[in-house]
Amino acid sequence: MKVLVSGSTGLIGTALCESLREDGAEVHRLVRRSPGKPDEIFWDPAGGELDPDAVEGFDAVVHLAGAGIGDRRWTEARRKQIVDSRVLSTRLLAERLAGASGKPDVFISGSAIGFYGSRSKPVDEESGPAVPPDFLSEVTVAWEAATHTAEEAGIRTVHIRTGLVLAKQGGALGRLLLPFRLGVGGKLGGGHTWWSWISLQDEIRAIKHVMTAPLHGAVNLTAPNAVTNAHFTKALGRVLHRPAILPIPRFALELLLGKDLATALLFTTSRVEPTKLLESGFAFEHPDVESALRHALGKPA
């Protein structure tokens, strides 16, 4: 299988490329600098630069590029960068794939469970976007809409709505490790917020499953068992053999991250169900959060 990947240096992209190569796939990567390796293809999404010939003949294209949501405070400039890095890159790639004579069998484009906004009741792929919309739901709606050229060209297109990815290398779990290892970890705020999560291993397995399974449109990449923040932090404490009794006040996190970013990342309730994945025969390696944390941190039971 010949696969093209954008966002290949990110948490998910790095693991995906490594896994695909272990499977024997031929992997090429879209990069925004001068290519230095045979597997690298230059593109400039902001400038609309991507050689049409460079996207010919791939079996699958996985688009994971986009400015980090939680890397820094959401200034107006940062908000624009978050939107543009997703919408412009997706639109450019979709247009080039639509115009290729050798179109891919599948175009897998990144998305996020932020599409659903904050909801206390379970949601799945049949649920609509957040009402009223918030920033992240608006981003994901525009992000997914940017693939329409590829869809109209008959390319099977999948929007992978990913939840909180559990990996010690980064993301929310990576940020929580230090205070917990120091023995000062605990629930965030009241601990009542629901978190929809997935292990990095299952994220990669799910993306590869989507490459060949007859799926299209939105597909939720979350484990089947969402947990409250209080449940999550207690499980993390058990895995690390550390107490999890010191709650971190919400106002402190809002001061640290900014109110909008803290709300979106840490206090948006989401109970997202992976209905399409399960119905297509996908089996999770880590369906419960403690096993996922133990695997991510190398802490066997």
Secondary structure, DSSP 8 states (H G I E B T S, - for coil): -EEEEESTTSHHHHHHHHHHHHTT-EEEEEESS---STTEEE-BTTTTB--GGGGTT-SEEEE-----SSSS---HHHHHHHHHHHHHHHHHHHHHHHH-SS--SEEEEEEEGGGG-S-SS-B-TTS---SS--HHHHHHHHHHHTTHHHHHTT-EEEEEEE-EEEBTTBHHHHHHHHHHHTT----BTTS--EE-EEEHHHHHHHHHHHHHSS--EEEEES-S--EEHHHHHHHHHHHHT------B-HHHHHHHH-HHHHHHHHS----B--HHHHHTT---S--SHHHHHHHHHT---
